[in-house]
Amino acid sequence: MFYTYILKSNKNGRMYTGSTNDLRKRLKQHNDGKSTFTKRDKPYEVIYYEACLNKDDARSRELQLKSGYGKRYLKNRLRGFPSQTG
C-alpha cells in the first residue's frame, strides 16, 4: 500500500501534504528533522491519510490535495475534528 497523508505541526499548526509507502516511518522521519521542508515546525501528527494501491495513484492524489480544490476539500472533510483548528 501507498499513502497520501496530511501532517499538522503541533508547534504552529502548519500543514504538510506528502505520500509514502510506510506512513509510520515517514512520520518518524519528519519528527526527527530528516525532512528539509518540515524540520523547523516539528513535532507533527498525522491528521488525515488515504491508502492507494500504487505509488503513482498516491502521488497523483498528493498533487491534487495540494491544489486549491484539494485544500477546500480537506478543509470541509476535516471540519469538526478535534485536531483540526483552522
DAGI-V595311 format. One record per residue. N is the residue number from 1. SS is DSSP state (H for helix, E for strand, L for the rest). OMEGA is omega in whole degrees, 0 to 359 (* if undefined). Layout:
# DAGI-V595311
n = <N N>
ss = <SS SS>
omega = <OMEGA OMEGA>
This chain:
# DAGI-V595311
n = <1 2 3 4 5 6 7 8 9 10 11 12 13 14 15 16 17 18 19 20 21 22 23 24 25 26 27 28 29 30 31 32 33 34 35 36 37 38 39 40 41 42 43 44 45 46 47 48 49 50 51 52 53 54 55 56 57 58 59 60 61 62 63 64 65 66 67 68 69 70 71 72 73 74 75 76 77 78 79 80 81 82 83 84 85 86>
ss = <L E E E E E E E E L L L L L E E E E E E L L H H H H H H H H H L L L L L L L H H H L L E E E E E E E E E L L H H H H H H H H H H H H L H H H H H H H H H H H L L L L L L L L>
omega = <175 187 167 188 174 175 174 179 174 180 186 176 179 182 179 179 179 176 185 173 179 187 180 179 182 177 178 178 178 183 175 178 183 176 181 186 186 188 183 184 182 7 181 169 176 178 180 171 176 178 178 181 179 185 182 178 180 180 177 180 176 180 178 181 178 180 177 178 182 179 176 178 181 179 178 183 185 181 177 177 184 183 179 184 181 *>
